Amino acid sequence: MKHFLPALITTFFIISAAYAKEHATDTSAKKILPPIQRFYIGGAADGAIFSTATIKHTTLNGTASPDITNTYGTLRFSYIFNFGFSFNFNLNRHLGVYTGIDIKNIGFIEKNNGGETVKRRTYNIGAPIGIKIGNMAKKGNFLFLGGGVDAPVNYREKTFSIRDQKIKFNEWFSERTPQIMPYIFAGVSIHRGITLKAQYYPGNFLNPNFTTHNTQPYAGFDVHLIMFSVGFATHYSKHHDIKKHVAELNTM
C-alpha cells in the first residue's frame, strides 16, 4: 500500500497538468469542439495485467513471539479473458461518471522458503464505479478513479518444485478466497482510448479460515493484491450529428 499511494498521486498530477493545458486551449480558442455524448456504452478491457502482492505470513512456533515474514510476490502477467463493458454518462465536457461489468484474471506468485513456487489466481466478475476528469470527447484524454467489487468464480493453484510440477487444481466458487473482493483504482486514458490503470485490493486475497482435511492451508496469510493494467476504452454508441452538436454548444 505504501508504494501504491505514491503511484496514484503521481498519476493524478500528470493527468491534471495535461488537462489544465487542454482546458486552457479550449476556453481561449473560439472553434467548434469535438462532440461529446451524454450517455454511451463502451468497451472496458483491462487487456494486459501485471500483478503482484504484499504477502505477510505469521507462523506460530510455540513461543510467545510468532515468526512473521513480509515479502512481495513475483510479478505475474496475464492477458487472457480480461474484458468488460462500461456504461458512461457525461455530466459536461470535462466530467463524467461510469459503471460497468468486467471479467479478469488476477493473482500472485509466491516463492516459499521450501524452494517451491506457488501460483494462485482467480477469475473474477467485477463491477466498478468511477468518475472521469478531462476531455469527454471521443478519443479524448482523461483521468479516471474510483472503486468496485469483484466476485471470484474460479480459483486455480499450481505448486512447482525446481523441475517438476507437484500440484495443480482449480475449483468453481471456491471457499479458499473471500466471496467478495473490494478494490480501489486510478488511471488515465490516453492516445485514442489506451488506458493505464493501477488497482489495489485492501482485503485478504486468501481465506485464512478455509479448512480441508482438518487443516487450514492459508492460516496466517495476509495477502493484498496490487494490479497494473494496459487496456482499451472504446465507444460502441454513435456520435451526435454535427448539426445537433453545433446547436448544443450554445447550451453548454
Summary of the structure (lengths in Angstrom):
residues: 252
radius of gyration: 21.9
end to end distance: 40.3
largest distance: 77.5
contacts: 752
relative contact order: 0.20
helix: 13%
strand: 54%
